[in-house]
Amino acid sequence: MLQDKDMVNDYLAGLNASLTGYAGYINESNNTELRQTLIQLRNQDEARQRSLYNYAVQKGYYKPAAPASPEVVQQLKSQLTSNQ
């Protein structure tokens, strides 16, 4: 029988996989209505993923990486904006 932690981690993995898939489907969609529907579905899954992530962190099922320092964040921002 699956434990709560296993079910949460499995569901999170599934949501993460679907979010990755949505990016490709949205980019490839030529139909505006389909594209909007996919965006709505992706947004709903992102909200579900964030809620479940918060639950997993609260329960101790998931330990996030340490936050990046302000210097690293600024360096990354600079790199991303210079590539545009």
GILINPE-V908177 format. One record per residue. RES is the residue in one small letter. PHI is phi in whole degrees, -180 to 180 (* if undefined). BURIAL is I if it has 24 or more other ideal C-beta (glycine too) atoms within 12 Angstrom, else O. D_FIRST is the distance of its C-alpha to the first C-alpha in Angstrom with 1 decimal. Layout:
res:phi:burial:d_first
RES:PHI:BURIAL:D_FIRST
RES:PHI:BURIAL:D_FIRST
//
This chain:
res:phi:burial:d_first
m:*:O:0.0
l:-74:O:3.8
q:-85:O:6.5
d:-54:O:9.7
k:-60:O:11.6
d:-64:O:9.7
m:-66:O:10.1
v:-63:I:13.6
n:-64:O:14.6
d:-66:O:13.6
y:-65:I:15.5
l:-60:I:18.3
a:-63:O:18.7
g:-65:O:19.0
l:-63:I:21.6
n:-62:O:23.4
a:-66:O:23.8
s:-67:O:25.0
l:-64:I:27.5
t:-64:O:28.9
g:-64:O:29.4
y:-57:I:31.2
a:-57:O:33.8
g:-67:O:34.8
y:-64:O:34.9
i:-64:O:36.9
n:-64:O:39.3
e:-88:O:39.9
s:-72:O:40.3
n:-100:O:43.9
n:-94:O:43.4
t:-60:O:43.8
e:-66:O:41.8
l:-63:O:38.8
r:-59:O:39.1
q:-64:O:39.0
t:-64:O:36.0
l:-63:I:34.1
i:-64:O:35.2
q:-63:O:33.9
l:-63:O:30.5
r:-61:I:30.4
n:-61:O:31.5
q:-65:O:28.8
d:-67:I:26.1
e:-64:O:27.8
a:-65:O:27.7
r:-62:O:24.0
q:-62:I:23.4
r:-65:O:25.7
s:-64:O:24.0
l:-68:I:20.5
y:-59:I:22.1
n:-60:O:23.8
y:-62:O:20.7
a:-64:I:19.0
v:-66:O:22.2
q:-60:O:22.6
k:-81:O:19.2
g:83:O:20.0
y:-79:O:17.3
y:-139:O:20.2
k:-115:O:23.6
p:-69:O:26.3
a:-66:O:29.3
a:-63:O:32.4
p:-66:O:34.7
a:-71:O:37.6
s:-71:O:41.0
p:-57:O:43.6
e:-66:O:45.6
v:-66:O:42.8
v:-62:O:42.2
q:-64:O:45.9
q:-62:O:46.2
l:-65:O:43.5
k:-59:O:45.1
s:-62:O:48.4
q:-64:O:47.1
l:-69:O:45.5
t:-74:O:48.6
s:-75:O:51.0
n:-83:O:49.1
q:-82:O:49.8
//
